[in-house]
């Protein structure tokens, strides 16, 4: 297993996520305490996985409960009601992943770190388990003091692998 990512690289994920959520009108965002995660999602979850290449290597997963995913998809679709996570809702949530990771990439570029991303992959189901080469650091993102999504950072410096 690869080494865990240095904590100094966590702030770009937090800043990018809070910026994107604020742009979408989901203000009052803050982050909880980062922790290691085993990538087991016991409830019905919607996951957006984005690969990372360049100066860093691995995966980033945005995880939401099914109900939070429906709410965020509705916000992404300008308030259109979302009763199920169909193709349109999944596409909207994939775009959220692109927006967050694109902003993260821009922040890393200001640090002279090449951080390229792959197109998002969406997963939806009960009791999902994901495996990654590096340890996952979970960053809970809270809106109005309630966890809205978790960012699971499973990347390492490409020089370490």
Backbone as a ProteinNet text record, in pm:
[ID]
protein_1_A
[PRIMARY]
XXXXXXXXXXXXXXXXXXXXXXXXXXXXXXXXXXXXXXXXXXXXXXXXXXXXXXXXXXXXXXXXXXXXXXXXXXXXXXXXXXXXXXXXXXXXXXXXXXXXXXXXXXXXXXXXXXXXXXXXXXXXXXXXXXXXXXXXXXXXXXXXXXXXXXXXXXXXXXXXX
[TERTIARY]
84.7	0	88.6	53.4	131.1	118.1	210.2	208.6	87.1	45	-67.9	-25.8	-115.6	-91.3	-55.9	42.8	81	-37.8	-65.4	-183.8	-183.3	-65.9	-62	-133.3	-158.9	-227.3	-379	-429.9	-574.2	-648.2	-587.1	-654.7	-709.2	-639.8	-698.8	-833.7	-850.9	-979.4	-1089	-1055.7	-1153.6	-1192.7	-1091.9	-1118.6	-1201.1	-1164.1	-1236.2	-1380.5	-1402	-1537.4	-1624.2	-1574.4	-1654.3	-1682.3	-1586.8	-1607.9	-1717.9	-1713.6	-1814.4	-1951.8	-1960.2	-2090.6	-2146.7	-2060.4	-2106.6	-2156.3	-2086.2	-2130.4	-2269.1	-2299.7	-2429.3	-2537.3	-2501.1	-2598.3	-2607.9	-2516.3	-2514.8	-2412.1	-2448.1	-2357	-2349.9	-2278.2	-2258.1	-2183.7	-2100.6	-2024.6	-1900.5	-1868.5	-1744.1	-1705.9	-1590.4	-1546	-1527	-1548.3	-1525.8	-1382.2	-1355.1	-1220.3	-1185.9	-1075.9	-1033.2	-995.5	-1023.2	-990.4	-963.7	-902.5	-881.6	-1013.6	-1036	-1160.6	-1130.5	-1218	-1203.1	-1281.7	-1348.3	-1425.2	-1538.6	-1601.8	-1722.6	-1839.3	-1941.9	-2058	-2178.5	-2215.2	-2316.2	-2458.7	-2489.9	-2624.5	-2630.3	-2744.8	-2755.9	-2678.3	-2581.5	-2491.6	-2482	-2444.2	-2410.9	-2266.8	-2180.5	-2039.1	-1999.2	-1914.7	-1857.4	-1706.8	-1650.3	-1508	-1438.8	-1330.5	-1251.5	-1105.9	-1046.2	-905.5	-814.7	-696.4	-596.7	-468	-410	-282	-192.7	-69.2	23.9	118.6	133.2	222.5	171.9	46.4	-14.7	-88.5	-113.8	-175.4	-276.4	-392.7	-491	-632.6	-718.2	-860.9	-911.4	-1014.1	-1089.1	-1234.3	-1300.4	-1440.4	-1521.1	-1627.9	-1723.9	-1839.3	-1869.1	-1972.6	-2088.3	-2209.4	-2330.8	-2430.6	-2513.4	-2625	-2720.4	-2808.9	-2903.1	-2986.9	-3034.6	-3118.5	-3039.2	-2916.4	-2832.8	-2801.7	-2779	-2751	-2870.3	-2990.6	-3110.9	-3120	-3093	-3099.6	-2994.9	-2870.7	-2764.3	-2791.3	-2840.8	-2875.5	-2983.1	-3080.6	-3185.3	-3125.1	-3032.3	-2964.3	-2888.3	-2818.8	-2742	-2833	-2959	-3053.3	-3151.6	-3103.1	-3178.4	-3311.2	-3314	-3432.4	-3533.5	-3505.7	-3597.6	-3605.7	-3726.4	-3738.4	-3668.7	-3599.2	-3531.2	-3585.4	-3665	-3723.6	-3646.1	-3564	-3479.9	-3349.3	-3247.2	-3116.3	-3104.9	-3178.9	-3181.4	-3060.3	-3060.5	-2947.5	-2921.2	-3027.7	-3009.9	-2949.8	-3001.6	-2949.4	-2804.1	-2775.3	-2638.2	-2543.2	-2588.5	-2507.2	-2479	-2580.4	-2563	-2461.4	-2470.2	-2376.1	-2235.7	-2225.4	-2095.1	-2033.4	-2117.8	-2068.4	-2021	-2087.3	-2039.7	-1898.1	-1875.5	-1741.2	-1640.7	-1677.9	-1590	-1559.5	-1660.6	-1642.1	-1547.5	-1572	-1488	-1344.8	-1329.6	-1194.7	-1123.1	-1197.3	-1136.2	-1082.2	-1159.9	-1113	-994.5	-998.5	-885.4	-759.9	-773.5	-661.2	-601.3	-688	-641	-561.9	-610.3	-538.9	-402.5	-397.3	-268.4	-173.5	-226	-138.1	-69.1	-135.1	-71.4	40.7	43.2	148.2	254.6	244.5	335.3	329.9	210.5	188.4	94.7	139.1	53.5	-48.9	-176.1	-285.6	-393.2	-388.1	-485.8	-592.5	-713.1	-824.4	-883.5	-946.4	-1016	-1165.7	-1242.5	-1387.7	-1445.5	-1552.6	-1609.6	-1681.1	-1679.7	-1751.8	-1849.3	-1977.4	-2079.6	-2115.6	-2138.3	-2181.8	-2296.9	-2395.8	-2513	-2554.6	-2569.6	-2613	-2607.5	-2640.8	-2641.5	-2510.6	-2461.1	-2343.6	-2225.7	-2193.7	-2081.5	-1949	-1853.4	-1717.4	-1624.6	-1529.5	-1435.7	-1294.9	-1210.2	-1069.4	-983.9	-877.5	-784.4	-642.5	-545.8	-405.8	-352.8	-399.7	-350.9	-463	-424.3	-520.8	-612	-736.9	-833.7	-841.1	-832	-854.9	-992.6	-1082.9	-1217.5	-1222.9	-1279.4	-1302.8	-1453.3	-1518.7	-1663.1	-1689.5	-1783.3	-1823.9	-1963	-1974.6	-2100.5	-2164.4	-2294	-2373.7	-2475.8	-2481.7	-2569.2	-2549	-2422.1	-2380.6	-2426.3	-2467.5	-2508.2	-2419.7	-2365.2	-2278	-2356.6	-2309.3	-2373	-2300	-2167.8	-2090.9	-1957.7	-1898.2	-1764	-1671.1	-1553.5	-1450.2	-1350.3	-1330.9	-1239	-1118.3	-1006.5	-885.7	-796	-777.3	-697.1	-584.7	-501.1	-392.9	-260.7	-154.7	-21	62.7	169.8	265.7	319.2	319.3	359.8	505.7	584.2	723.2	734.1	624.9	625.5	584.7	518.2	465.4	558
-118.8	0	124.3	224.6	348.1	430.4	522.7	609.2	699.6	740.9	832.2	972	1043.3	1178.7	1272.9	1357.8	1459.6	1552.8	1582.5	1661.8	1801.7	1854.6	1990	1996.5	1879.6	1877.2	1864.3	1866.9	1852.6	1984.5	2095.4	2225.8	2258.7	2226.8	2256.6	2188.2	2066.6	1997.1	2068.7	2110.9	2181	2313.9	2391.9	2524	2512.5	2420.1	2404.4	2362.9	2268.6	2220.2	2329.7	2401.2	2508	2619.6	2649.8	2752.3	2710.4	2585.7	2537.6	2534.9	2484.7	2479.8	2619.9	2714.7	2853.3	2909.7	2878.1	2923.3	2868.4	2750.6	2687.6	2735.9	2828.3	2881.1	2801.3	2710.6	2631	2691.7	2808.5	2883.7	2820.1	2883.6	2837	2705.4	2681	2557.2	2564.3	2452	2437.6	2291	2260	2122	2067.9	1939.5	1871.1	1822.8	1747.1	1697.9	1585.8	1601.6	1493.3	1368.9	1252.8	1126.8	1020	910.7	798.5	725.4	671.2	601.3	466.9	370.3	238.5	225.4	331.3	334.6	232.7	212.6	130.6	226.4	212.7	300.4	213.7	208.3	112.2	142.2	265.7	303.3	308.7	346.9	369.1	497	485.4	597.4	624.5	747.5	787.8	835.2	773.5	807.8	860.4	961.4	1016	996.4	914	883.3	956.4	1026.3	1098.2	1055.2	1010.3	970.8	1092.1	1075.2	1181.7	1128.8	1207.5	1173.3	1296.1	1281.9	1394.1	1386.1	1497.5	1502.8	1421.4	1387	1300.4	1190.1	1081	966.2	904	865.3	795.4	830.8	833.1	857.6	954.1	1028.5	1108.3	1067.4	1042.6	1002	1104.3	1152.1	1237.2	1146.2	1136.7	1046.2	1120.3	1082	1142.1	1030.8	1053.9	962.4	981.7	887.5	898.5	1025.7	1057.3	1177.2	1305.1	1310.7	1429.4	1440.7	1327.1	1329	1386.1	1346.4	1400.5	1551.3	1595.9	1739.5	1816.6	1767.7	1837.7	1834.6	1722.6	1716.2	1818.9	1835	1934.3	2075.3	2103.7	2234.1	2251.7	2146.8	2153.2	2177.5	2130.4	2143.2	2258.6	2362.7	2486.7	2466.4	2373.8	2355.4	2255.2	2193.6	2093.2	1977.8	1933.6	1824.3	1697.3	1631.6	1505.9	1400	1309.2	1202.4	1072.4	1060.2	941.9	982.9	903.9	934.2	869.2	929.7	879.9	933.4	913.6	954	1104.8	1185.5	1330.7	1373.8	1318.5	1352.6	1305.7	1186.2	1134	1223.1	1271.5	1361.1	1491.7	1544.9	1668.7	1648.2	1534.6	1506.5	1481.8	1419.8	1404	1538.5	1631.9	1767.3	1835.1	1808	1859.9	1809.1	1680.3	1624.5	1694.4	1719.9	1792.6	1933.1	2001.7	2138.5	2141.5	2052.9	2050.7	2011.8	1907	1861	1955	2020.6	2120.8	2238	2283.4	2390.9	2345.1	2220.1	2165.9	2165.7	2124.3	2122.1	2261.4	2361.3	2499.5	2543.3	2508.2	2544.5	2476.8	2347.3	2278.5	2341.4	2391.9	2454	2577.9	2648.9	2765.1	2722.4	2592.2	2535.7	2466.7	2487.3	2424.2	2271.9	2218.5	2074.4	2040.5	1949.7	1904	1808.5	1840	1764.2	1751.8	1642.8	1620	1524.2	1537.5	1453.9	1377.4	1265.6	1184.4	1216.9	1177	1197.9	1122.5	1175.4	1112.9	981.5	894.6	768.3	770	745.6	747.1	605.4	588.3	460.7	487.7	401.1	418.6	281.7	266.3	137.2	128.2	9.3	-19.1	-86	-48.9	-112.5	-122.3	-11.7	-8.9	-15.7	-87.3	-94.6	-63.9	23.5	64.2	34.6	-11.1	-36.5	65.8	112.5	207	167.7	207.7	175.6	250.2	372	450.1	467.1	496.5	517.1	633.9	623.5	729.8	825.6	952.3	1056.3	1113.6	1103.9	1157.4	1298.7	1388.7	1526.4	1548.8	1555.1	1581.6	1728.5	1752.9	1889.2	1911	2016.3	2045.5	2171.2	2163.7	2281.4	2297.5	2418.6	2444.8	2340.5	2309	2217	2072.4	2036.5	1899.7	1846.4	1724.7	1670.4	1650.8	1714.9	1706.3	1607.5	1611	1515.5	1490.6	1379.8	1347.7	1343.7	1401	1393.9	1289.3	1186.7	1078.2	1088.6	1133.1	1157.1	1033.8	965.2	842	863.2	961.9	992	998.8	985.5	1000.3	1078.1	1133.2	1199.1	1092.6	1118	1014.8	974	1053.3	1016.4	909.7	891.2	795.1	656.4	642.9	512.7	438.9
0	0	0	-76.9	-87.1	41.3	59.1	176.6	174.7	293.7	306.6	261.6	199.5	149.8	263.4	240.9	338.5	362	485.9	523.5	461	423.7	364.8	230.9	169.4	40.7	54.7	174.4	196.8	175.3	211.4	202.1	63.1	-47.3	-179	-202.2	-151.7	-166.2	-88.6	31.7	116.2	52.3	14.9	-42.6	-170.9	-259.1	-385.9	-361	-270.6	-243.6	-185.8	-87.4	-26.7	-126.8	-214.9	-317.6	-414.2	-461.5	-556.3	-489.9	-368.9	-300.7	-279.2	-247.7	-231.4	-364.1	-474.6	-607.1	-639.9	-587.2	-611.8	-515	-427	-331.8	-203.8	-182.7	-60.1	34.2	88.3	173.9	312.3	401.2	538.6	543.8	442.7	439.7	525.6	586.5	661	656.9	709.2	704.4	845.9	856.8	983.6	992.3	1094.6	1119	1021.3	944.5	856.4	937.8	879.4	946.5	841.4	882.5	791.7	774.1	655.1	625.1	560.7	587.4	526.2	395.4	352	227.1	224.2	337.6	346	368.5	287.9	292.9	329.6	458.5	504.5	457.2	429	386	233.8	181.1	37.4	6.7	-80.8	-107.6	-256.8	-288	-424.8	-419.2	-498.5	-499.7	-636.6	-636	-758.4	-746.7	-832.8	-828.9	-943.2	-910.2	-1010	-993.9	-1101.7	-1098.1	-1102.5	-1044	-1039.2	-1100.1	-1191.8	-1253.5	-1249.2	-1288	-1289.8	-1172.6	-1100.9	-985.4	-868.4	-872.9	-772.1	-846.1	-775	-839.6	-744.3	-796.7	-715.1	-753.4	-653.1	-671.8	-565.2	-601.3	-505.2	-521.6	-409.3	-411.2	-334.2	-396.1	-326.9	-288.8	-161.3	-114	-51.2	-91.5	-37.1	-4.4	95.9	115.2	-1.7	-22.4	-133.5	-122.9	-2.6	14.3	-8.9	39.9	15.1	-134.1	-200.1	-344.1	-420.8	-382.6	-449.1	-428.2	-306.3	-277.1	-358	-358	-429.8	-580.8	-632	-774.9	-808.2	-720.4	-741	-746.6	-656.2	-656.8	-788.6	-832.4	-957	-1077.4	-1068.3	-1179.6	-1155.4	-1088.9	-1067.9	-996.2	-900.4	-817.6	-870.3	-984.7	-1036.6	-935.6	-901.5	-804.2	-852.8	-762.7	-793.9	-699.4	-752.9	-672.5	-681.6	-786.3	-801	-866.9	-843.1	-899.5	-1037.9	-1131.4	-1268.6	-1345.4	-1476.5	-1559.1	-1551.5	-1551.1	-1545.3	-1410.9	-1301.7	-1168.9	-1155.8	-1206.6	-1201.8	-1281.3	-1394.9	-1476.2	-1402	-1336.4	-1258.9	-1146.5	-1079	-970.9	-1024.6	-1141.8	-1205.9	-1237.3	-1281.1	-1308.4	-1180.1	-1069.1	-940.4	-914.4	-940	-924.4	-1013.6	-1139.2	-1231.4	-1180.3	-1130.5	-1081.9	-962.2	-866.3	-745.8	-780.8	-859.2	-891	-987.6	-1076.6	-1163.5	-1083.7	-984.9	-897.2	-813.2	-768	-692	-778.9	-904	-997.2	-1015.1	-1025.2	-1039.5	-917	-798.9	-675.4	-671.6	-706.8	-708.8	-810.2	-921.8	-1021.5	-965.1	-872.6	-809.3	-715.1	-681.3	-596.2	-682.3	-815.7	-912.5	-906.9	-885.1	-884.4	-999.2	-1085.9	-1195.7	-1137	-1156.8	-1097.2	-1203.9	-1278.5	-1384.6	-1334.7	-1390.2	-1346.9	-1464	-1431.6	-1530.6	-1523.9	-1623.9	-1615.3	-1494.4	-1436.4	-1316.9	-1348	-1250.4	-1254.8	-1137.6	-1164	-1058.8	-1017.7	-887.5	-831.5	-735.8	-736.7	-651.4	-602	-471.3	-420.4	-269.7	-221.2	-77.7	-37.9	78.6	139	41.8	-21.5	-115.6	-41.1	-99.1	-47.8	-163.7	-140.2	-243.6	-194.5	-282.1	-249.6	-322.8	-257.8	-318.9	-279.7	-361.2	-332.2	-210.9	-189.2	-75.5	27.2	148.8	256.3	221.3	258.4	230	348.7	317.5	417.3	388.7	486.4	469.6	526	445.1	488	483.2	599.3	597.4	564.4	473.5	438.5	494.8	576.1	644.7	588	566.4	528.8	640.3	698.3	812.6	923	950.1	1056	1036.2	915.7	886.4	773.8	791.3	687.7	558.8	453.7	323.1	234	237.6	159.2	224.5	188.3	233.6	113.4	129.9	27.6	76.7	-2.9	32.5	-59.5	-4.5	-81.5	-69.5	-181.2	-187.2	-286.4	-261.4	-354.9	-282.5	-358.5	-304.6	-405.2	-356.7	-443.8	-538.4	-668.4	-764.6	-746.4	-678	-650.7	-541.6	-465.6	-354.9	-399	-515.7	-555.8	-649.9
[MASK]
+++++++++++++++++++++++++++++++++++++++++++++++++++++++++++++++++++++++++++++++++++++++++++++++++++++++++++++++++++++++++++++++++++++++++++++++++++++++++++++++++

